[in-house]
């Protein structure tokens, strides 16, 4: 998978805010919509 600095930054922000795993999962499920990257279609 190619590196996506924006994603890493977003995840870091969530961790800093002490977000729950549920929120992180929500962000992960939104990734295909955010990036429209064919790589995510596999998940």
Secondary structure, DSSP 4 states (H G I P E B T S, - for coil): ----HHHHHHHHHHHHTT--HHHHHHHHHHHHHHH--GGGGG-
